[in-house]
Every structure is written in structure tokens, then in C-alpha cells.
């Protein structure tokens, strides 16, 4: 993995941090675990490009791949839960 200091390599983690914060705030306000899961997933996505910038990346490429898969699985699970939850009956 090469060291990248271009603006795009810095914008992606910054935007992922915004989504992480919004997911956490959404969880606090609405107690919706799915919002938190999506926020955490994007936190993982934002952290991955920062690891090589912080010096020696202690995680190998396999561990980085597993982190990405974990992030994708969190998003897939949250979306799946949203589309399968039945709406409450109207009063």
C-alpha cells in the first residue's frame, strides 16, 4: 500500500468521520442500532487509508481486507434489517 497525501486521500477519511459522528448521534437520538452500525462501518472505511499514513502499518493486507469485509457486512446487515422490519399497524 503506497503512502498517499493527496487531497482525495484526506477527504475520504474526513467524510467517513462525519458519517461516523452522524451515525452515533442518530443512535443517541433515535436508539436505532442500524444507524450506529452504518456509522461504525464508515469509521472502519475511513480508518483504513489512514493506517499507512501513521507510519508502519502493523496490519497486513489480509487484516485490512477483513476490516473492509467487516465494514461491508455491517452496512449489509443494517440495510437488510431496515427492509425486513414490518411497520407497526396504524391505530
Rosetta blueprint (number, residue, H / E / L):
1 X L
2 X L
3 X L
4 X L
5 X L
6 X L
7 X H
8 X H
9 X H
10 X H
11 X H
12 X H
13 X H
14 X H
15 X H
16 X H
17 X H
18 X H
19 X H
20 X H
21 X H
22 X H
23 X H
24 X H
25 X H
26 X H
27 X H
28 X H
29 X H
30 X H
31 X L
32 X L
33 X H
34 X H
35 X H
36 X H
37 X H
38 X H
39 X H
40 X H
41 X H
42 X H
43 X H
44 X H
45 X H
46 X H
47 X H
48 X H
49 X H
50 X H
51 X H
52 X H
53 X H
54 X L
55 X L
56 X L
57 X L
58 X L
59 X L
60 X L
61 X H
62 X H
63 X H
64 X H
65 X H
66 X H
67 X H
68 X H
69 X H
70 X H
71 X H
72 X H
73 X H
74 X H
75 X H
76 X H
77 X H
78 X H
79 X H
80 X H
81 X H
82 X H
83 X H
84 X H
85 X L
86 X L
87 X L
88 X L
89 X L
90 X L
91 X L
